[in-house]
């Protein structure tokens, strides 16, 4: 009997979202509904398990942890990549890693949240909500999106959806990424601009590039200094793409109008973080992909991935 742990099920959706009973008789299943400190606490809790089912990248899997999991033989990871998993270390230890994906793609879920953050930031919704609850009334005047410029840092599947919605709001849409061409941008009625122009022209800048060593701190002090003082920055991609300290400084000093952030350098966001003390910021806890439909799809794919492994034919296996 294999021992299987479902990791990071904060919302207790795993067992309700998929039929894990198909593994009965083959696996003893436990659900871990809290974040484990890596590596020490995670090593202690996860040492007995043969199979781990991840939800996105919530639990990091560095070499220092993998080397302390003597029974681990198989993992499912959801999505195309798990950037906090040391795949080389897992492969060296003989751990099979299967990438499984939800049938409901986050390329729809993430832009919906991004637009929620844009609207909430442009119209100060969270700030005004708090004010009404405290007895205040109409403390700010928001920004109209119609006629403004939406800048997209990245024009992949998520960026393309963002562009279509921005156009529906009556916004001019510009975009830049290292490999974006004029022709590719024009196919989505978007104007390609150079990187500096993207930051200088955008009234709303939304980030939709993949985190890599090349994109880490792609948005730094220099780029933020190019932005209009009333511009908004929205990040639903990955926290380290933005230099967080530089962003806090720009927001606190009034050199940027506001920010809507779903992702952070450290997740969960530490208690007392400077971002939590700023009124011109809307914060959400990495909800971009986290809809009921997407999560259910991830868990259903995880069950299928475990079944395939136990049948001797694992799917979506990646090697370094």
PADO-773942 format. One record per residue (C-alpha): residue number from 1; residue in three letters; y, x, z. Coordinates in Angstrom, 1 decimal. Example, Ala and Ser with C-alpha at 12.3 -4.5 7.8 and 13.67 -1.06 7.14 Angstrom:
% PADO-773942
+-----+------+--------+--------+--------+
:  nr : rest :     c2 :     c1 :     c3 :
+-----+------+--------+--------+--------+
:   1 :  ALA :   -4.5 :   12.3 :    7.8 :
:   2 :  SER :   -1.1 :   13.7 :    7.1 :
+-----+------+--------+--------+--------+
% end
This chain:
% PADO-773942
+-----+------+--------+--------+--------+
:  nr : rest :     c2 :     c1 :     c3 :
+-----+------+--------+--------+--------+
:   1 :  UNK :    0.0 :    0.0 :    0.0 :
:   2 :  UNK :    3.3 :    1.5 :   -1.1 :
:   3 :  UNK :    6.3 :    1.2 :    1.1 :
:   4 :  UNK :    9.4 :    0.0 :   -0.8 :
:   5 :  UNK :   13.0 :   -0.1 :    0.4 :
:   6 :  UNK :   15.7 :   -2.1 :   -1.2 :
:   7 :  UNK :   18.9 :   -0.2 :   -0.5 :
:   8 :  UNK :   22.4 :   -1.4 :    0.3 :
:   9 :  UNK :   21.9 :   -5.2 :    0.1 :
:  10 :  UNK :   25.1 :   -5.9 :    2.0 :
:  11 :  UNK :   25.2 :   -9.5 :    0.9 :
:  12 :  UNK :   21.5 :  -10.3 :    1.5 :
:  13 :  UNK :   21.1 :  -11.4 :   -2.1 :
:  14 :  UNK :   18.1 :   -9.2 :   -3.1 :
:  15 :  UNK :   15.2 :  -11.4 :   -1.9 :
:  16 :  UNK :   17.0 :  -14.6 :   -3.1 :
:  17 :  UNK :   17.9 :  -13.2 :   -6.5 :
:  18 :  UNK :   14.5 :  -12.1 :   -7.8 :
:  19 :  UNK :   10.8 :  -12.8 :   -7.3 :
:  20 :  UNK :    9.6 :   -9.9 :   -5.3 :
:  21 :  UNK :    6.3 :  -11.7 :   -4.5 :
:  22 :  UNK :    4.9 :  -10.4 :   -7.7 :
:  23 :  UNK :    4.5 :   -7.1 :   -5.8 :
:  24 :  UNK :    2.5 :   -8.6 :   -3.0 :
:  25 :  UNK :   -0.6 :   -6.6 :   -2.2 :
:  26 :  UNK :    0.9 :   -3.5 :   -3.8 :
:  27 :  UNK :    4.1 :   -3.0 :   -1.8 :
:  28 :  UNK :    5.4 :   -3.6 :    1.7 :
:  29 :  UNK :    9.1 :   -4.4 :    1.1 :
:  30 :  UNK :   12.0 :   -3.8 :    3.5 :
:  31 :  UNK :   15.6 :   -4.6 :    2.9 :
:  32 :  UNK :   18.3 :   -2.2 :    4.2 :
:  33 :  UNK :   21.6 :   -4.2 :    4.4 :
:  34 :  UNK :   23.9 :   -1.4 :    5.6 :
:  35 :  UNK :   25.3 :    1.9 :    4.4 :
:  36 :  UNK :   23.3 :    4.9 :    5.5 :
:  37 :  UNK :   25.1 :    8.1 :    6.3 :
:  38 :  UNK :   23.9 :   10.8 :    3.9 :
:  39 :  UNK :   22.0 :   13.0 :    4.4 :
:  40 :  UNK :   20.9 :   12.8 :    8.1 :
:  41 :  UNK :   20.7 :    9.1 :    8.8 :
:  42 :  UNK :   19.4 :    8.3 :    5.3 :
:  43 :  UNK :   16.7 :   11.0 :    5.7 :
:  44 :  UNK :   15.5 :    9.6 :    9.0 :
:  45 :  UNK :   15.5 :    6.0 :    7.8 :
:  46 :  UNK :   14.0 :    6.5 :    4.3 :
:  47 :  UNK :   11.4 :    9.2 :    5.1 :
:  48 :  UNK :    8.5 :    6.7 :    5.2 :
:  49 :  UNK :    9.2 :    5.1 :    1.8 :
:  50 :  UNK :    7.4 :    5.7 :   -1.5 :
:  51 :  UNK :    9.8 :    3.6 :   -3.6 :
:  52 :  UNK :   13.5 :    3.1 :   -3.4 :
:  53 :  UNK :   15.4 :    0.4 :   -5.3 :
:  54 :  UNK :   19.1 :    1.2 :   -5.7 :
:  55 :  UNK :   22.0 :   -1.1 :   -6.4 :
:  56 :  UNK :   24.4 :    1.0 :   -8.6 :
:  57 :  UNK :   25.6 :    4.1 :   -6.8 :
:  58 :  UNK :   26.0 :    2.9 :   -3.3 :
:  59 :  UNK :   23.6 :    5.4 :   -1.6 :
:  60 :  UNK :   24.2 :    8.9 :   -2.9 :
:  61 :  UNK :   21.0 :   10.9 :   -3.5 :
:  62 :  UNK :   21.9 :   14.6 :   -3.3 :
:  63 :  UNK :   19.3 :   17.4 :   -3.2 :
:  64 :  UNK :   19.9 :   17.7 :    0.6 :
:  65 :  UNK :   18.6 :   14.2 :    1.0 :
:  66 :  UNK :   15.8 :   14.2 :   -1.6 :
:  67 :  UNK :   14.3 :   17.3 :   -0.1 :
:  68 :  UNK :   13.8 :   15.4 :    3.2 :
:  69 :  UNK :   12.0 :   12.4 :    1.7 :
:  70 :  UNK :    8.3 :   13.6 :    1.7 :
:  71 :  UNK :    6.8 :   10.4 :    0.5 :
:  72 :  UNK :    9.3 :    9.4 :   -2.3 :
:  73 :  UNK :    7.6 :    9.1 :   -5.7 :
:  74 :  UNK :    9.7 :    6.5 :   -7.6 :
:  75 :  UNK :   13.2 :    5.1 :   -7.7 :
:  76 :  UNK :   14.9 :    2.3 :   -9.7 :
:  77 :  UNK :   18.6 :    2.8 :  -10.4 :
:  78 :  UNK :   20.6 :    0.1 :  -12.0 :
:  79 :  UNK :   22.8 :    0.8 :  -14.9 :
:  80 :  UNK :   23.0 :    3.7 :  -17.4 :
:  81 :  UNK :   23.9 :    6.3 :  -14.9 :
:  82 :  UNK :   23.7 :    7.1 :  -11.2 :
:  83 :  UNK :   26.4 :    9.8 :  -10.8 :
:  84 :  UNK :   25.6 :   10.5 :   -7.2 :
:  85 :  UNK :   21.9 :   11.1 :   -7.8 :
:  86 :  UNK :   20.8 :   14.7 :   -8.3 :
:  87 :  UNK :   18.4 :   13.9 :  -11.2 :
:  88 :  UNK :   17.3 :   17.6 :  -11.5 :
:  89 :  UNK :   16.3 :   17.7 :   -7.8 :
:  90 :  UNK :   14.4 :   14.5 :   -8.1 :
:  91 :  UNK :   12.6 :   15.6 :  -11.2 :
:  92 :  UNK :   11.7 :   19.0 :   -9.6 :
:  93 :  UNK :   10.1 :   17.0 :   -6.7 :
:  94 :  UNK :    8.1 :   14.9 :   -9.1 :
:  95 :  UNK :   10.1 :   11.7 :   -8.4 :
:  96 :  UNK :   10.1 :    9.3 :  -11.3 :
:  97 :  UNK :   13.6 :    7.7 :  -11.9 :
:  98 :  UNK :   13.7 :    4.5 :  -13.9 :
:  99 :  UNK :   17.0 :    3.2 :  -15.1 :
: 100 :  UNK :   17.1 :   -0.6 :  -15.3 :
: 101 :  UNK :   19.9 :   -2.9 :  -16.4 :
: 102 :  UNK :   21.1 :   -6.4 :  -15.7 :
: 103 :  UNK :   20.9 :   -8.8 :  -18.7 :
: 104 :  UNK :   24.4 :  -10.0 :  -17.5 :
: 105 :  UNK :   26.5 :   -7.0 :  -18.5 :
: 106 :  UNK :   29.4 :   -5.7 :  -16.3 :
: 107 :  UNK :   31.5 :   -5.3 :  -19.4 :
: 108 :  UNK :   32.5 :   -9.0 :  -18.8 :
: 109 :  UNK :   32.5 :   -8.9 :  -15.0 :
: 110 :  UNK :   34.8 :   -5.9 :  -14.6 :
: 111 :  UNK :   37.6 :   -7.0 :  -16.8 :
: 112 :  UNK :   37.7 :  -10.4 :  -15.1 :
: 113 :  UNK :   38.3 :   -8.6 :  -11.8 :
: 114 :  UNK :   40.8 :   -6.2 :  -13.4 :
: 115 :  UNK :   42.9 :   -9.1 :  -14.5 :
: 116 :  UNK :   42.6 :  -10.6 :  -11.1 :
: 117 :  UNK :   44.1 :   -7.4 :   -9.7 :
: 118 :  UNK :   46.8 :   -7.3 :  -12.4 :
: 119 :  UNK :   47.9 :  -10.8 :  -11.6 :
: 120 :  UNK :   47.7 :  -10.3 :   -7.9 :
: 121 :  UNK :   49.8 :   -7.1 :   -8.1 :
: 122 :  UNK :   52.3 :   -8.4 :  -10.7 :
: 123 :  UNK :   53.0 :  -11.6 :   -8.6 :
: 124 :  UNK :   52.5 :  -10.0 :   -5.1 :
: 125 :  UNK :   49.8 :  -12.7 :   -4.4 :
: 126 :  UNK :   48.2 :  -11.0 :   -1.4 :
: 127 :  UNK :   51.5 :  -10.0 :    0.1 :
: 128 :  UNK :   52.9 :  -13.6 :   -0.3 :
: 129 :  UNK :   49.7 :  -15.1 :    1.0 :
: 130 :  UNK :   50.0 :  -13.1 :    4.2 :
: 131 :  UNK :   53.6 :  -14.2 :    4.4 :
: 132 :  UNK :   52.9 :  -17.9 :    4.1 :
: 133 :  UNK :   50.2 :  -17.6 :    6.8 :
: 134 :  UNK :   52.8 :  -15.9 :    9.1 :
: 135 :  UNK :   55.5 :  -18.6 :    8.4 :
: 136 :  UNK :   57.5 :  -16.7 :    5.8 :
: 137 :  UNK :   58.5 :  -18.1 :    2.4 :
: 138 :  UNK :   59.1 :  -16.5 :   -1.0 :
: 139 :  UNK :   59.8 :  -12.9 :   -0.1 :
: 140 :  UNK :   59.5 :  -11.3 :   -3.6 :
: 141 :  UNK :   60.0 :  -12.0 :   -7.3 :
: 142 :  UNK :   57.1 :  -11.0 :   -9.5 :
: 143 :  UNK :   56.8 :   -9.6 :  -13.0 :
: 144 :  UNK :   56.2 :  -11.6 :  -16.1 :
: 145 :  UNK :   53.4 :  -10.2 :  -18.2 :
: 146 :  UNK :   54.4 :  -11.9 :  -21.5 :
: 147 :  UNK :   56.2 :   -9.3 :  -23.7 :
: 148 :  UNK :   55.2 :   -6.4 :  -21.5 :
: 149 :  UNK :   53.1 :   -3.4 :  -22.6 :
: 150 :  UNK :   49.5 :   -3.1 :  -21.4 :
: 151 :  UNK :   48.2 :    0.5 :  -21.5 :
: 152 :  UNK :   44.5 :    1.1 :  -21.6 :
: 153 :  UNK :   43.1 :    4.4 :  -20.5 :
: 154 :  UNK :   39.8 :    4.0 :  -22.5 :
: 155 :  UNK :   38.9 :    1.5 :  -25.2 :
: 156 :  UNK :   35.2 :    1.1 :  -24.8 :
: 157 :  UNK :   33.5 :   -2.3 :  -24.1 :
: 158 :  UNK :   35.5 :   -3.0 :  -21.0 :
: 159 :  UNK :   38.7 :   -1.8 :  -22.5 :
: 160 :  UNK :   38.2 :   -3.9 :  -25.6 :
: 161 :  UNK :   37.8 :   -7.0 :  -23.5 :
: 162 :  UNK :   40.9 :   -6.1 :  -21.5 :
: 163 :  UNK :   42.8 :   -5.8 :  -24.8 :
: 164 :  UNK :   41.8 :   -9.3 :  -26.0 :
: 165 :  UNK :   42.9 :  -10.8 :  -22.7 :
: 166 :  UNK :   46.2 :   -8.9 :  -22.7 :
: 167 :  UNK :   46.9 :  -10.1 :  -26.1 :
: 168 :  UNK :   46.3 :  -13.7 :  -25.0 :
: 169 :  UNK :   49.0 :  -13.1 :  -22.3 :
: 170 :  UNK :   51.4 :  -12.1 :  -25.1 :
: 171 :  UNK :   51.3 :   -8.4 :  -24.2 :
: 172 :  UNK :   51.6 :   -5.4 :  -26.5 :
: 173 :  UNK :   48.5 :   -3.3 :  -26.1 :
: 174 :  UNK :   48.4 :    0.5 :  -26.4 :
: 175 :  UNK :   45.5 :    2.8 :  -25.6 :
: 176 :  UNK :   44.5 :    6.4 :  -25.4 :
: 177 :  UNK :   41.3 :    8.3 :  -24.7 :
: 178 :  UNK :   40.2 :   11.8 :  -25.8 :
: 179 :  UNK :   38.1 :   10.5 :  -28.7 :
: 180 :  UNK :   40.0 :    7.4 :  -29.7 :
: 181 :  UNK :   41.1 :    7.2 :  -33.3 :
: 182 :  UNK :   43.8 :    5.1 :  -34.9 :
: 183 :  UNK :   41.2 :    3.2 :  -36.9 :
: 184 :  UNK :   39.1 :    2.4 :  -33.9 :
: 185 :  UNK :   42.1 :    1.1 :  -32.0 :
: 186 :  UNK :   43.4 :   -0.9 :  -34.9 :
: 187 :  UNK :   40.1 :   -2.7 :  -35.2 :
: 188 :  UNK :   41.0 :   -4.4 :  -31.9 :
: 189 :  UNK :   44.7 :   -4.9 :  -32.7 :
: 190 :  UNK :   45.6 :   -2.1 :  -30.4 :
: 191 :  UNK :   48.0 :    0.8 :  -31.0 :
: 192 :  UNK :   46.7 :    4.3 :  -30.3 :
: 193 :  UNK :   49.3 :    6.5 :  -28.6 :
: 194 :  UNK :   49.1 :   10.0 :  -27.2 :
: 195 :  UNK :   48.4 :   10.5 :  -23.5 :
: 196 :  UNK :   52.0 :   11.0 :  -22.3 :
: 197 :  UNK :   53.2 :    8.0 :  -24.3 :
: 198 :  UNK :   50.5 :    5.8 :  -22.7 :
: 199 :  UNK :   51.8 :    6.5 :  -19.2 :
: 200 :  UNK :   55.5 :    6.4 :  -20.2 :
: 201 :  UNK :   55.3 :    3.1 :  -22.2 :
: 202 :  UNK :   52.9 :    1.1 :  -20.0 :
: 203 :  UNK :   54.2 :   -1.7 :  -17.7 :
: 204 :  UNK :   50.6 :   -2.2 :  -16.6 :
: 205 :  UNK :   48.2 :    0.7 :  -16.9 :
: 206 :  UNK :   44.5 :   -0.1 :  -16.5 :
: 207 :  UNK :   41.8 :    2.5 :  -16.3 :
: 208 :  UNK :   38.5 :    2.2 :  -18.2 :
: 209 :  UNK :   37.0 :    5.6 :  -18.8 :
: 210 :  UNK :   33.8 :    7.1 :  -17.4 :
: 211 :  UNK :   33.9 :    9.5 :  -14.5 :
: 212 :  UNK :   33.0 :   13.0 :  -15.5 :
: 213 :  UNK :   34.3 :   16.5 :  -14.7 :
: 214 :  UNK :   36.7 :   16.1 :  -17.6 :
: 215 :  UNK :   38.1 :   12.8 :  -16.3 :
: 216 :  UNK :   38.3 :   13.7 :  -12.6 :
: 217 :  UNK :   41.9 :   13.4 :  -11.6 :
: 218 :  UNK :   42.8 :   12.6 :  -15.2 :
: 219 :  UNK :   45.6 :   10.6 :  -13.6 :
: 220 :  UNK :   47.5 :   13.0 :  -11.4 :
: 221 :  UNK :   51.0 :   13.7 :  -10.2 :
: 222 :  UNK :   52.2 :   14.7 :  -13.7 :
: 223 :  UNK :   50.9 :   11.5 :  -15.3 :
: 224 :  UNK :   52.2 :    9.2 :  -12.4 :
: 225 :  UNK :   55.6 :   10.8 :  -12.8 :
: 226 :  UNK :   55.8 :    9.7 :  -16.4 :
: 227 :  UNK :   55.3 :    6.1 :  -15.4 :
: 228 :  UNK :   58.1 :    3.5 :  -15.1 :
: 229 :  UNK :   59.2 :    3.0 :  -11.4 :
: 230 :  UNK :   58.2 :   -0.7 :  -11.6 :
: 231 :  UNK :   55.0 :   -0.1 :  -13.5 :
: 232 :  UNK :   51.6 :   -1.2 :  -12.1 :
: 233 :  UNK :   48.4 :    0.9 :  -12.1 :
: 234 :  UNK :   45.0 :   -0.8 :  -11.9 :
: 235 :  UNK :   41.7 :    1.1 :  -11.4 :
: 236 :  UNK :   38.3 :   -0.7 :  -11.7 :
: 237 :  UNK :   36.5 :    2.4 :  -13.1 :
: 238 :  UNK :   35.9 :    5.1 :  -10.6 :
: 239 :  UNK :   38.2 :    6.3 :   -7.7 :
: 240 :  UNK :   38.2 :   10.1 :   -8.5 :
: 241 :  UNK :   39.7 :    9.5 :  -11.9 :
: 242 :  UNK :   43.0 :    9.1 :  -10.0 :
: 243 :  UNK :   44.4 :   11.7 :   -7.7 :
: 244 :  UNK :   44.5 :    9.4 :   -4.7 :
: 245 :  UNK :   46.9 :   11.5 :   -2.6 :
: 246 :  UNK :   49.4 :   11.6 :   -5.5 :
: 247 :  UNK :   49.0 :    7.8 :   -6.0 :
: 248 :  UNK :   49.7 :    7.1 :   -2.3 :
: 249 :  UNK :   52.8 :    9.4 :   -2.4 :
: 250 :  UNK :   54.2 :    7.6 :   -5.6 :
: 251 :  UNK :   53.6 :    4.2 :   -4.1 :
: 252 :  UNK :   55.1 :    5.0 :   -0.7 :
: 253 :  UNK :   58.2 :    6.6 :   -2.2 :
: 254 :  UNK :   58.8 :    3.7 :   -4.6 :
: 255 :  UNK :   58.2 :    5.7 :   -7.8 :
: 256 :  UNK :   55.6 :    3.2 :   -8.8 :
: 257 :  UNK :   55.8 :   -0.6 :   -8.6 :
: 258 :  UNK :   52.3 :   -1.3 :   -7.3 :
: 259 :  UNK :   48.6 :   -0.7 :   -7.7 :
: 260 :  UNK :   45.4 :   -2.8 :   -7.8 :
: 261 :  UNK :   42.4 :   -0.8 :   -6.7 :
: 262 :  UNK :   38.7 :   -1.6 :   -6.7 :
: 263 :  UNK :   37.5 :    1.9 :   -6.5 :
: 264 :  UNK :   38.3 :    4.9 :   -4.2 :
: 265 :  UNK :   37.7 :    8.6 :   -3.7 :
: 266 :  UNK :   35.5 :    7.7 :   -0.7 :
: 267 :  UNK :   33.7 :    4.4 :   -0.4 :
: 268 :  UNK :   33.8 :    2.4 :    1.7 :
: 269 :  UNK :   37.4 :    3.1 :    2.2 :
: 270 :  UNK :   37.8 :    4.8 :    5.6 :
: 271 :  UNK :   39.5 :    2.9 :    8.4 :
: 272 :  UNK :   43.2 :    3.6 :    8.6 :
: 273 :  UNK :   43.4 :    5.0 :    5.1 :
: 274 :  UNK :   47.1 :    5.3 :    3.9 :
: 275 :  UNK :   46.5 :    2.8 :    1.1 :
: 276 :  UNK :   45.8 :    0.1 :    3.7 :
: 277 :  UNK :   49.3 :    0.5 :    5.1 :
: 278 :  UNK :   51.1 :   -0.2 :    1.8 :
: 279 :  UNK :   52.4 :   -3.6 :    0.9 :
: 280 :  UNK :   52.5 :   -2.9 :   -2.8 :
: 281 :  UNK :   48.8 :   -2.4 :   -3.2 :
: 282 :  UNK :   46.0 :   -4.9 :   -3.6 :
: 283 :  UNK :   42.6 :   -3.6 :   -2.5 :
: 284 :  UNK :   39.1 :   -4.8 :   -3.2 :
: 285 :  UNK :   35.7 :   -3.2 :   -2.2 :
: 286 :  UNK :   34.2 :   -2.2 :   -5.5 :
: 287 :  UNK :   33.6 :   -5.7 :   -6.7 :
: 288 :  UNK :   34.0 :   -5.0 :  -10.5 :
: 289 :  UNK :   30.3 :   -5.6 :  -11.4 :
: 290 :  UNK :   29.4 :   -7.5 :   -8.2 :
: 291 :  UNK :   29.0 :  -11.1 :   -9.4 :
: 292 :  UNK :   26.1 :  -13.2 :   -8.4 :
: 293 :  UNK :   24.9 :  -13.2 :  -11.9 :
: 294 :  UNK :   25.1 :   -9.5 :  -12.5 :
: 295 :  UNK :   23.5 :   -8.6 :   -9.1 :
: 296 :  UNK :   20.6 :  -11.1 :   -9.7 :
: 297 :  UNK :   20.0 :   -9.4 :  -13.1 :
: 298 :  UNK :   19.9 :   -6.0 :  -11.4 :
: 299 :  UNK :   17.3 :   -7.1 :   -8.9 :
: 300 :  UNK :   15.2 :   -8.9 :  -11.5 :
: 301 :  UNK :   15.2 :   -5.7 :  -13.6 :
: 302 :  UNK :   14.4 :   -3.7 :  -10.5 :
: 303 :  UNK :   11.3 :   -5.8 :   -9.8 :
: 304 :  UNK :   10.2 :   -5.4 :  -13.5 :
: 305 :  UNK :   10.8 :   -1.6 :  -13.2 :
: 306 :  UNK :    8.6 :   -1.3 :  -10.1 :
: 307 :  UNK :    5.9 :   -3.4 :  -11.8 :
: 308 :  UNK :    5.9 :   -1.1 :  -14.8 :
: 309 :  UNK :    5.6 :    2.0 :  -12.6 :
: 310 :  UNK :    2.7 :    0.6 :  -10.7 :
: 311 :  UNK :    1.0 :   -0.3 :  -13.9 :
: 312 :  UNK :    1.3 :    3.3 :  -15.0 :
: 313 :  UNK :    4.0 :    2.7 :  -17.7 :
: 314 :  UNK :    7.4 :    3.3 :  -16.2 :
: 315 :  UNK :   10.4 :    2.2 :  -18.3 :
: 316 :  UNK :   13.8 :    3.8 :  -18.7 :
: 317 :  UNK :   12.8 :    7.1 :  -17.4 :
: 318 :  UNK :   15.5 :    9.8 :  -17.5 :
: 319 :  UNK :   15.2 :   13.5 :  -17.1 :
: 320 :  UNK :   18.0 :   16.1 :  -16.6 :
+-----+------+--------+--------+--------+
% end
